[in-house]
Amino acid sequence: MTRIADPAAFILANTRLQPVPHAPEISLWLADEVTPIWRLTEEELGEMGLPPPFWAFAWAGGQGLARWLLDNPHEVAGRRVLDFAAGSGLVGVAALQAGAASVLCADIDPFCAAAVALNGQANRVGLAFTDANLLDAPPPVVEVICAGDVFYEKPMAERVLAWLTIAADRGVRVLVGDPLRTYFPKSGLDLLAEYAVQTTRELEDSAVKRTRVWSLGPSAAHRRRLPDDRPGTILKP
């Protein structure tokens, strides 16, 4: 069987450009159905050791986070932003449309490089991309980190939360979009917004997911008092 040598060609042949349900200002190259592209990826690309085509769908957490950025552009305007586990690059596109100075999309799936490039072109924004595993190093020097739909697997969730907490302790604004997946952390986050996001029963357990956007604060250890503080005074980083 002939293997796919051109990721962009594969994406263009198996998806179509369409508006994102909860952020229609943005159009992405998305699959209409889950099963065909999932099967095709396994059959055609399986020997390459690639993960499933998460980049081919607008997941609920990313949609909610994109909507929140578009409605609250002051959060990213003029700032350097990291779209962590970017997938299609939806959140990165939203950040640039909201006025971010720059956006780095990061995902370990090498097909995401092509997906992010195509989706950036479709929305007339310039997204940078890395397929490096950023969890292997300290968080990069940015002012905002956005993470959508990253708490679906326990080992991944624990590692990501620890890494994002390091960033928050350094003063980075950490924004999370999630429909309360199984391993979503039960503490340490402040609720910013809640949306009813249209999705598909092929991907989720309902056609509409209650999706929330949160900010992650610094760890309790980082919110310490200095010796000369008055009792009860907490220093923010």
Disulfide bonds with the S-S distance in Angstrom:
none
